[in-house]
């Protein structure tokens, strides 16, 4: 995985699968003793040029739950708002922080920060892309399809040229999900993304709502007037009115189809109350999942920064408990004393002799002072690091 998450184009299929699995694990273990703290001792900056509810709260809570410290910055109240260059800002912040989350207007600002910072930069929304939301949507569909993605169909109604349409096309192509966009000709999807090839998922565009909804497993809509486009409000409302997600359109999808919306919802515009509040709506599951998915992204990016392959991030607790007995290394089931010496070895006193553990196998020193057969009752212990042993081991 790359150092940064600027758009879903930065990801491979393996990256996506890893994020899904980590999100599942983090969600399952939240609030339990197994919950991990990979951001302990790290400060993550959060820069906001656009207003936010879900993004700010989910990132701030997520950073804290991972053991980190969130530093929230209003872009307008920083020197960025007074003309300090993006490269200068990046070079300053990397002296204080170990990562940056930014929600702003221009994609080029996010890319500029990433290019000039040695630490991860996460795009929390720009006018072009919203990768964290799209990854959340994929995870939510995965949850509500019993862990299945390939072969699903997602219908998207509304502005086909929006940051969500762009990001969902990229994400569904990776996931193997068919995405059918129903949008007017005034809001055609970005062709360079729509026509990408070489991925398991396919994207298509039509002006026909019925065609897009046919056999859809999930239906997605978003606000018609995004931040920064308020001047076009009246025009957009008129053009997009036929693409409203109402009960009539919901019934055109596959029976049991689920409804997604990234929020905030403008009820009565892009979605009606009866659909938003129906049993088909999984909107609030989707909103909750922002927390879990963004925690997974943070954990993976920090792992990559430390030189650990993303797939190797198993999110284990800080201490690993391994029980040794006669089945995996000890000559007896009793240990009378345990000592770790400065060279990292663990020494165990037992009725069967003095044992030395090097993080991989036991060596038995018998009462005559000779080493018993090397590797006697030895076991490779994948959960423990090589010598020197730095994790606490329970005997």
Order of alpha helices (4+ residues) and beta strands (2+ residues): alpha-beta-alpha-beta-alpha-beta-alpha-beta-alpha-beta-alpha-beta-alpha-beta-alpha-beta-alpha-alpha-beta-alpha-alpha-beta-beta-beta-beta
